[in-house]
Amino acid sequence: MPKNIYFCYMYSFTEENYLKAIYKLQEQSDLAINTNAIAAAIQTKAASVTDMVKKLSEKKLLNYEKYKGVELTHLGKKVAIDTVRKHRLWETFLHNKLNFAWDEVHDIAEQLEHIQSQELIDKLDEFLGFPSHDPHGDPIPGRNGVIQQNNFILLSELEIGESGIISGVVNHSALFLQHLEKNELVLGKKLLVQEISAFDQLVKVQIDDKKQQQLSSEVVRNILVKKLS
């Protein structure tokens, strides 16, 4: 058997999914994460979350104190980041090499992210040219777990007369990504804010110095841009 190729799993799919979900929640808050927030992220019942949290705590992947929420341990964070790395590399492979649309790659990558061969993932990273970001603009962790920090801001934060390059999205749902694709609001497009409605916060933008379009407040709150000086 080739070195470092494994056909068993150190952690189950479910365990890795919980750790990844908690990691993403911790990115949004410095506070301990409660079971209700985890249940919403995983789309399951709070009682199921409590059982899994206890299990992960026993494996030293979480610090858990009843009624006070959970935090990832160093080991738990390592497993979570490794899972995120695999997920984003597979999304990049599916999009860049197999021509899957950016709204199609997530569900497939959810299956592939649980492959345990570090050698395979390292070779995948090399094959892709060591990409820094996935098709949605999210940073891909390095093999050492270091994640490049973005300086992106929400489109909703731009003022009238300011411009930005679409560099990522907050909402990864297929419906939202399809909506953006349909309206040519994809990564790399330049947006110039021309008007902001005081009544309903509709934002009128110019796309690549050509097409003009009005965007809802929901859309501008879910597009990340790199602000142009």
N, C-alpha and C positions, 0 to 999 in steps of 0.2 A: 504493500500500500504506500502511495507517495507520502512523503513527510508532510505533517501538518494538515492532512486531509482527514476530516472526521465525519462520521455518519451518526453520531449521537450528539445530544445537546447538553451543555452544562446547565443551561436554564431553559425552561419551557417557553414556547411561543407566548403564552399568557403572561408569564413573569416578565419577559423582556418588554412586552407591550405596556405593562403597568409601569415599569421603570422609565420607559421612554415618555409616557404620558406625565408622570410626576416630574421628570426633568424639565419638560416643556412648561409645566405649570410653575415650577420654581424659577424659570427664566423670567416669568412675568411678575413674580412677587418674591420678596425677601422673607416673607413670613412662612411658617410651617403650613403645609397643604392639608386641608381637611378632607374627610372621606366623601363628602357631598361633591366637592370640586372634582375629585378623582372619578367618582361615579358618572358625572356629567361628561367628562373627557372620554371615558371608556365606554359610555352608554350602557351602563349596567346598574344594578341595585346597590344601594349603600351597604347592605348586609354582606353582599359578595365581596365588596371592596374591603370591608373590615377583616374578613377571613383571609384574603390574599395579603393584606398589609401585615397581619400577624405572621404569616408564612415567610414573607420577605424579611421581616424583622428577625426572625429566627435564623435566617441565612446571612445575617449581618449586612443586608443590602439597604436596609432602612433603619432610621432611628424613629421609634414610634412610642408616643406617650398618649394614653387614652384621653380623649377630649381636647388634646392640644395639637393634633395633626401629626404629619410625618415629614421627615427630611431624608434625602438620600445620604447614605454613608459614602466614603471615598470609593469603596468597591462598587456600590450601587450606581454612583455617578459614572464610573468608568464603563460599566456594562451598558448604561443608557446611552452614553455618547458613542460607544462603539456601534450600537444598534442604529443610532441616527446616522452615523457615517455610512454604514452599509446601505441604509435606505436611500440616502441621497446619491450615493455612487450608482446604485442600480437605476434610480430615476434618470440620471444623466446618461447612462448606457442605453436605456430604453428609448430615450428621446433623441440622443445624438447619433446612435449607431443603428437602431432599429426603426427609427422614424415614427415612434408613437407620439401622439399629440400630448401637450403638457397636461391636459385634463384626463389622460388615460393612464399615466405612469404610476400614480400613487398606489392604487389597489394592487397592482402587480408587484411593486416594490415592497409592499407590506408582507407579501409571501416570501420574497427573496431575502429580505433583511435578516432572517433567522439562520441563514447558512453560517456555520461556525468556522470554516476554514479561513484563517488569517492570511495564509499564502494566496488563496484565490482572490481575496479582497485587495490585497496589496498589488497583485498582478492586474486586477481590474482597474485600480487607481492609475497604475503606470500606463496601461493600454489607453486610457482616456486622456492621458497627458497631464495627470495630477490637477484636475479641475478644482477651482476654488469655490464654485457655486453650482447648485443644481438648476434644473430648468425653471424653477419658481423663484430663483434669486436667493435661496437660502444657503448660507455658508456650509461647506463640507468640512467636518473636522479632519484634522490630519491624523496620521497613524499614532502620534503621541497624544492625541486627545485635545490638542490646542485648536480652538475655533477662531477664525479671523473675525474680528468685530467690524460690523458694517457702520457706515455713517449715514445710512438711509433714514429718511423721515417720511411721514405720511403725506400723501398728496394734499390732504385737508389742511396741512400746516403751511402750505405755500400761500403767499399773499398775492394780490392782483399785481401783475407785471413780472412775477417771478417764474422761473422755469426749472424743470427737473427732468431727468431721464428715468423712465420706468425701470426699476432695478429689482423689484420683488413684489410679492403679494402677502397679505395677512391671511385672507380667506383662501384655502386650497380646495374648496369644493368644486366638483366638476361643473356644476351649473354656473358658478361665478367665473371660472376660467373660460368656459365656453362663451359667456357673455362678453368677456374682455376680448377674446379672439374675434368674435363677430364684429366688434367695434374697433378692431385694429389697435387695441390697447395692450400691446405685448411688450416684453422686455426689449429695451433699447430705444423705444419710441420717446421722442422729446415732447414734453407738454408745456405749453405756456398758458398760465392762468390769465384769462381776460376779464372775467366777471364773476362775482360771487353774490348770489341773491340773498338779501337780508331776510327775506320772508321764509324761504324753505331751504336755504343753503345749497341750492343748485349751483354748480360750478361750470362755467363755460371755459373750455380750453381749446387751444389750437394745437393740432397734432402734427409734428414735424414741419412746422411753418406752412402747413397747407390746410388740411381739413379742420373745420370747427365743429365742436360737439358739446352738448350739455351733459354733465354727469351728476348723478344723484349723490346725496350726502353719504349713502351707504357705500357707493362705489369709491368715492374719494377717501373714505376712512379705511379702505382695504387695499389700497395701492401704495407701495413704497417707492419713493423716488430718490435719486441722488441729486441734491440741489445744485444748480449751476450758479456760479458767481456772476 
